[in-house]
Amino acid sequence: MNPLHSPTTPALSECAHSPVMGLSRTSSKWITAFAGLVMFATLNLGQPFMSLAHAGEEKKEEKKEEKKEGGEKKEEKKEEKKEGGEKKEEKKEGGEKKEGEKKEGEKKEGGEKKEGEAAKDKPARPKRTFEGIEPLFYLDEAHRPFSEPFHKTENGEEFFLCRANVGEWYRELNVEDFNKLAAKDDLTPITGSTCALHLIPSNLGKKLPYIALEFYTGTEGMRECVLTEECPQVRTIIIYVKDKTLYRSFILTDSKRHIHRQYCLNNASEVLAAKSCWRHFQDVATEKKNKESKSEEDKPAVTHRREHKEKKEE
């Protein structure tokens, strides 16, 4: 609809004849033409201007969105930087962990080395021979067992169980020899199940303890002998070494029957004397000296004079 003919707009004819305008028809024609151009311009040219305005607004919005995206990118970069920092911290923690693990490993190795050195320092436990024979005793260089004693006295004497400290075959051998000797006086035999390794302190030489084996007729006899030191039936072996040879002194007693016997046996279980080994060898040494002194006294006087002259000439 043409705006010039709208019901709200007065007709040009009315305007021409109105006393206010007071214009002629020719001028009214020019006015109508000019008004038409203005309306055309407003209707047709307004659209491009509006489109330009809309375009400007869209660009502004795009710039805002770009700014937002830039902000988001910055935030992403910040987050990446944070993640990078966390990764660096993780690397540091990883490095610290590795260093800690290395130190712990070194400590463990050091501990293992120390344990190995300590194991080297400890004396090795005796082993079976190539033929499978057990040793007589499982002792170190100081004549001490590798286990703890089950009883100690005020005098420093120590008692150990025979199990794991005395060779099984050697214990059986001593039991057989004991029962042979006990049969001479009809004494109570033993089984060897109750047995103790007895160490007696010594102040002689290297101060190594004396080694003794204590056999008992039963568990009650063992308690009486070890705890009260009053043994009604003694079955004791004292190890004696002379000229790198081992001898055994056997002691058998029965307090009720007033029997006290001592024997000295060699490695072949042969009875050398009806006395202790140290007493036996002491007596043998004194007899030898006495024989030598007698032989010198029995020599004739002439031989003594010759020996005396030879000594002077030398």
Residue pairs with C-beta under 8 A, 6 or more apart in sequence:
3 9
3 39
4 12
4 32
4 35
4 36
4 39
12 28
12 31
12 32
15 21
15 23
15 28
16 23
16 24
16 25
16 28
23 31
123 140
123 141
125 138
125 146
126 135
126 137
126 138
126 139
127 135
128 134
128 135
129 135
133 169
134 167
134 168
134 169
134 170
135 167
136 166
136 167
136 170
136 246
137 145
137 165
137 166
137 167
137 170
137 197
137 211
138 145
138 146
138 164
138 165
138 166
138 167
139 145
139 146
139 165
139 211
140 146
142 208
143 199
143 208
143 209
143 211
144 199
144 209
145 160
145 165
145 197
146 164
146 165
147 160
147 161
147 164
147 165
148 160
149 158
149 159
149 160
149 199
150 159
150 160
150 161
150 196
151 158
151 159
151 226
151 227
152 158
152 159
153 229
155 201
156 201
157 198
157 199
157 200
157 201
158 198
158 199
158 209
159 196
159 197
159 198
159 199
159 214
159 226
160 196
160 197
160 198
160 199
161 195
161 196
161 197
162 171
162 195
162 196
162 197
162 213
165 197
166 195
166 197
166 213
171 192
171 195
171 213
172 192
173 269
174 192
174 213
174 215
174 237
174 248
175 190
175 191
175 192
175 215
176 269
177 248
177 250
177 265
177 269
178 189
178 190
178 215
178 235
178 237
178 250
178 252
179 189
179 190
180 269
181 250
181 252
181 261
181 263
181 271
182 188
182 189
182 190
182 235
182 252
183 189
184 261
185 252
185 254
185 257
185 259
185 261
187 233
187 252
187 254
187 259
188 217
188 233
188 254
190 215
190 216
190 217
190 235
192 215
194 215
194 216
194 217
194 218
194 219
194 221
194 222
195 213
195 214
195 215
195 216
196 213
196 214
196 216
196 222
196 226
197 211
197 212
197 213
197 214
198 211
198 212
198 213
198 214
198 236
199 209
199 210
199 211
199 212
200 209
200 210
200 212
201 207
201 209
201 210
202 208
202 209
202 210
210 238
210 239
211 238
211 239
212 236
212 237
212 238
212 239
213 236
213 237
213 239
214 225
214 226
214 235
214 236
215 235
215 236
215 237
216 222
216 225
216 233
216 235
217 233
217 235
221 231
221 232
221 233
224 230
224 231
224 232
225 231
225 234
231 253
231 255
232 254
232 255
232 256
233 253
233 254
233 255
234 251
234 252
234 253
235 251
235 252
236 250
236 251
237 248
237 249
237 250
237 251
238 248
238 249
238 251
238 276
238 277
239 246
239 247
239 248
240 246
240 247
240 248
240 249
240 264
240 276
240 277
240 278
240 281
241 247
242 277
242 281
245 266
245 267
246 267
247 264
247 265
247 266
247 267
247 272
247 277
248 264
248 265
248 266
248 277
249 262
249 263
249 264
249 276
249 277
249 278
250 261
250 262
250 263
250 264
250 265
251 260
251 261
251 262
251 276
252 259
252 260
252 261
252 262
252 263
253 259
253 260
253 261
261 274
262 274
262 275
262 276
263 271
263 273
263 274
263 275
264 271
264 272
264 273
264 275
264 276
264 277
264 280
265 271
265 272
266 272
272 280
273 279
273 280
273 283
275 283
